[in-house]
């Protein structure tokens, strides 16, 4: 108990990232929004919390919405512990396919999130078998780590067999699928959140 506490969002970092991605100065945003440069500077540094109307003005100036800025906001400084014995009902990896030969059905495959809330990084743990026919493709990079057991991952037309302690790094956009090849396999997947704009995407849009 006491491991987790909801923290207010820091919208300033989201505003700054959006402004810089558009290559706008504070003066330009101030002119477009009707707000002062000092106030916008305080907002970006989380020294001032904008009202709903002010945030909407900032969002309009940045060609986005207040909802999107809040979605991309960072939580205030926080520490969160996710206990190993906490299960989240309703989360499953897929229907059991009975890959293992032997008596009795395999344990129900399951997954759990290792990160709570809206953050720049997501992490999930998958236990048991998986629907090998399901294909994944994420916008940003991810790391797959085999905590126990073994998996086979197919990516870019090649198959990779990973055992306990092995990792596989995938850059954003790579289509892939995976399956457990050993009962009770545990696979940890850590990925950059989908709402984070990849650096290569920003660089591609810059004009020199």
C-alpha positions, 0 to 999 in steps of 0.5 A: 500500500502507498506505492502509487499516488496520482500526480498532477500533469505537467503540461508545460513540457508537452507545450514546449515539445509541440512548439519546438516541433513546429519551430515557433518562438514564444513570441509567435505563439504569444501573438497567435494566442493573445497571451504574453510571452512571460506567461507562456514561458512560465507555462512551459516551465510549469511555474504557472498552470493555464486555465482551460481557456488559456490552454485552448488558446495555446493549443490553437496557436500550436495547431492542436487541441487541449486534449492532445496537449494533456494526453502528451503531458508528463506526470509530475515527479513521481515514483510508482511501484507495480507489485508482482502479485497484482493481476489485472482481470480481463487482460489476456494475451490471446486464446490458448493454442495448446502449443505444448504437448502433454496432458491437460490444457496450458495455463490461460495466457495473460498479460499485465502492464508494468507501468501505470498511467500515461507516460512516455514509456510503456511496458508489459509482461506476457505470460504463457502462449500467444496468438502467433498469427497476430501481427504487430506494428508500432510507431516507435521503438521497442525492446523485447526481453525474455525473462523466462522460457523461450520465444520465436519472433518473426520480423522483416521476413526473418525468424529469431529464436530467443531464450531466457535473458535474450533481447530483441530491439525493433525500430518503429514501423517494423511488422512482427509476430511472436509465439512462445515455444516453451510453457510458462514463458514470460516476455517483457515488452518495453516501448516508447509510447505511441503519442511520443513523436519520434526524433526521426519524424521531426528531423524529416519535417525540418527544412534547412 
